[in-house]
Amino acid sequence: MKKKGRYVVEAAYLVPGICILLVYIVFFTLYAHDHAVCVHTVLETAIRGSYPDGRTSGQIRDDMERELAQKLSERLLWLQEERVEVQVSPVKITVLVSGSGSFLPVSRIEVRQELYRIRPCETLRRSRWMKMDGGQKNGDSI
């Protein structure tokens, strides 16, 4: 029995398998890139919006939504139909970015970040709980 066609049959299975693997690696890379871009952009914009600069909550929300939409449209590769939601309260900013792509089995990216607007250093300095009380007077330490 001759075995001349053996290499052709093996190549007929291996070449498409390797091509499909490479395509999925590229698609996964696009997904991972867009997820990282969403997280970074949300944190960058939330930090800029968290500083008290005299704007109202509505102005901060509108500015952040506009900035996020602009930055995401410039930086994303795979994600389409992104949705940006910003909620601003006196204590924290909550940002939600979600969207879907067209050609990956993973169909959604959803990034939700909460950033607190309270300035912790100033809050600690102004509070009285760090002062020494009764048992720690006269140089006694813990």
Secondary structure, DSSP 8 states (H G I E B T S, - for coil): ---TTHHHHHHHHHHHHHHHHHHHHHHHHHHHHHHHHHHHHHHHHHHHHHS--S--HHHHHHHHHHHHHHHHHHH-SS-EEEEEEEEE-SSEEEEEEEEE-SSSSS-EEEEEEEEE-S-HHHHHHHSSTTS--GGG-TT---
